[in-house]
Amino acid sequence: MSASLRTIARSVSKRSAFYSNAVRAYSTKEPTLKERFAELLPEKQAEVKELKAKYGKTVIGEVLLEQAYGGMRGIKGLVWEGSVLDPEEGIRFRGRTIPDIQKELPKAEGGNEPLPEALFWLLLTGEVPTVSQTKALSEELAARSKLPKHVEELIDRSPSHLHPMAQFSIAVTALESESQFAKAYAAGVNKKEYWKYTYEDSIELLAKLPTIAARIYRNLFHDGKVAAVDPSLDYGANFASMLGYGSNPEFVELMRLYLSIHSDHEGGNVSAHTTHLVGSALSSPFLSLAAGLNGLAGPLHGRANQEVLEWLVEMKKELKGDMSKENIEKYLWATLKAGRVVPGYGHAVLRKTDPRYTAQREFALKHMPDYDMFKLVSNIYEVAPKVLTEHGKTKNPWPNVDSHSGVLLQYYGMKEQSFYTVLFGVARAFGVLPQLIIDRGIGMAIERPKSFSTEKYKELVESLNK
Ligand SMILES: CC(C)(COP(=O)(O)OP(=O)(O)OC[C@H]1O[C@@H](n2cnc3c(N)ncnc32)[C@H](O)[C@@H]1OP(=O)(O)O)[C@@H](O)C(=O)NCCC(=O)NCCS
């Protein structure tokens, strides 16, 4: 097919999808997410096949020796469909900014924030679901939320000094017993069918993550009782309720926003990359996500949201109530001079204020403008970029997502910061699982980049520099 014909075919298919959704919204015959993905997959497979055939030998970048020693920063070598991160502008989910998804995605009745289950649909298909499609997905997730007994017991038997992220990862790993993918693979399923079982496992996982997270939270910090799931509620509302905050509509809205903006940040970050890497060996979604969660638990990645809160509380104590900008500046320098990083600042890709920070700041300005911890975060925002620039190390002196999330949770009474990364983990599943399904759909290869020893690199660069 010629390029122009392809363009026409694509725009016709987009339009027909638009019309069919519009019509189906008034009928009961709307496709489910799985059906819609199945409809779209052949087009995606053909697109990838054609791209590889036509441009497979095109050079798309170069690699410097310093990148091999520098966390492979900037090396192009991953495929990620759900989102692309621009250093200046921030994240776009299937081409949409955070304000776009806040506007375009279906919301709960009376709510203003996007529903994470609708975002999952968007990340998987590139399309915005209708209200009734979203509702059907919410219902399916609620219906599949119950944990098997052995997973409940594992969580209940975890010692209280075991970090919530370790408990979370153990429970997700133990869900392997439920993997339809693992069972189908063992039964010799045709590789063309892999995505279907990966899809089922992914939905099962999304459905069960809040139940796991809430059980850990309620066991460690409350009475161990988790509220029952209400099938008429959306995902964020049920999660808030299981955690014990369902009666506060502002917290429910915060959960919807939190889960949406923490979901996806393209493919190279540790949790996304790890999930994809482990998944490329055809490990089930349960094992793949558990691996990603273990990466998210690191202080330079998801655990930074816990570190930020601890650092803020320490600062507040140290400054004895005088949180003037001069004192904050002194405290920032003390942190840096102690050889620590300023948590919540800097980023491997971003070079501006993270729009996920801005979205949370806007939420705070709307719901808690006078909260002292929010004011502290705002004052740090005015001082830290200058200090970090003077310090002269970080390439990005601006705040990231983790710099703001903790104070919002504190405001509503969720003060147990060691739990915060678990919330991030539930959200991250919404971003990494769609890619796992797509990977299986387009038959992505097992990941296996090349490594060299320092000795070998020496030989290589010396011969190249002759
Ligand atoms: C996110 C992060 C890991 C990115 O790392 P990176 O891509 O290597 O960042 P840079 O290239 O800007 O790092 C260059 C130097 O600046 C330092 N730097 C980066 N961010 C810094 C920060 N917030 N405070 C102090 N120093 C920082 C790095 O540690 C590095 O120092 P080194 O040369 O002594 O090793 C880093 O900015 C960081 O540690 N931030 C704090 C933790 C955090 O908020 N993580 C959540 C990210 S969403």
The ligand as a MOL file (V3000), in Angstrom:
LIG
                    3D

  0  0  0     0  0            999 V3000
M  V30 BEGIN CTAB
M  V30 COUNTS 48 50 0 0 0
M  V30 BEGIN ATOM
M  V30 1 C 16.2720 11.6630 39.4670 0
M  V30 2 C 17.7800 11.4930 39.4730 0
M  V30 3 C 18.1100 10.0850 40.0000 0
M  V30 4 C 18.2820 11.6310 38.0410 0
M  V30 5 O 19.6450 11.2970 38.0360 0
M  V30 6 P 20.6060 11.7490 36.8400 0
M  V30 7 O 19.9300 11.5580 35.5380 0
M  V30 8 O 21.9080 11.0360 37.0500 0
M  V30 9 O 20.7390 13.3000 37.1060 0
M  V30 10 P 21.8950 14.3050 36.6400 0
M  V30 11 O 22.5010 13.8770 35.3490 0
M  V30 12 O 21.3180 15.6660 36.7340 0
M  V30 13 O 22.9950 14.0700 37.7750 0
M  V30 14 C 24.2580 14.7500 37.7450 0
M  V30 15 C 24.7560 14.9360 39.1620 0
M  V30 16 O 23.8210 15.7820 39.8620 0
M  V30 17 C 23.4220 15.1540 41.0530 0
M  V30 18 N 22.0090 15.4370 41.3170 0
M  V30 19 C 20.9450 15.1530 40.5400 0
M  V30 20 N 19.8090 15.4920 41.1580 0
M  V30 21 C 20.1750 15.9960 42.3620 0
M  V30 22 C 19.4400 16.4570 43.4660 0
M  V30 23 N 18.1250 16.4760 43.4800 0
M  V30 24 N 20.1370 16.8870 44.5500 0
M  V30 25 C 21.4930 16.8580 44.5560 0
M  V30 26 N 22.2300 16.4010 43.5430 0
M  V30 27 C 21.5720 15.9620 42.4660 0
M  V30 28 C 23.5760 13.6670 40.7570 0
M  V30 29 O 23.6120 12.9170 41.9520 0
M  V30 30 C 24.8550 13.6340 39.9690 0
M  V30 31 O 25.9090 13.7630 40.8830 0
M  V30 32 P 27.2950 12.9570 40.6870 0
M  V30 33 O 27.8840 13.5330 39.4370 0
M  V30 34 O 28.0510 13.2530 41.9150 0
M  V30 35 O 26.9340 11.5050 40.5440 0
M  V30 36 C 18.4460 12.5730 40.3580 0
M  V30 37 O 18.0640 13.8420 39.8910 0
M  V30 38 C 18.1140 12.4290 41.8250 0
M  V30 39 O 18.8130 11.6820 42.5280 0
M  V30 40 N 17.0420 13.1570 42.3350 0
M  V30 41 C 16.6100 13.0060 43.6900 0
M  V30 42 C 15.7840 11.7370 43.8550 0
M  V30 43 C 14.4340 11.8680 43.1900 0
M  V30 44 O 13.7290 12.8290 43.3520 0
M  V30 45 N 14.0470 10.8200 42.4400 0
M  V30 46 C 12.7490 10.7650 41.7930 0
M  V30 47 C 12.8640 10.9850 40.3380 0
M  V30 48 S 11.2770 11.0720 39.5640 0
M  V30 END ATOM
M  V30 BEGIN BOND
M  V30 1 1 1 2
M  V30 2 1 2 3
M  V30 3 1 2 4
M  V30 4 1 2 36
M  V30 5 1 4 5
M  V30 6 1 5 6
M  V30 7 2 6 7
M  V30 8 1 6 8
M  V30 9 1 6 9
M  V30 10 1 9 10
M  V30 11 2 10 11
M  V30 12 1 10 12
M  V30 13 1 10 13
M  V30 14 1 13 14
M  V30 15 1 14 15
M  V30 16 1 15 16
M  V30 17 1 15 30
M  V30 18 1 16 17
M  V30 19 1 17 18
M  V30 20 1 17 28
M  V30 21 1 18 19
M  V30 22 1 18 27
M  V30 23 2 19 20
M  V30 24 1 20 21
M  V30 25 1 21 22
M  V30 26 2 21 27
M  V30 27 1 22 23
M  V30 28 2 22 24
M  V30 29 1 24 25
M  V30 30 2 25 26
M  V30 31 1 26 27
M  V30 32 1 28 29
M  V30 33 1 28 30
M  V30 34 1 30 31
M  V30 35 1 31 32
M  V30 36 2 32 33
M  V30 37 1 32 34
M  V30 38 1 32 35
M  V30 39 1 36 37
M  V30 40 1 36 38
M  V30 41 2 38 39
M  V30 42 1 38 40
M  V30 43 1 40 41
M  V30 44 1 41 42
M  V30 45 1 42 43
M  V30 46 2 43 44
M  V30 47 1 43 45
M  V30 48 1 45 46
M  V30 49 1 46 47
M  V30 50 1 47 48
M  V30 END BOND
M  V30 END CTAB
M  END
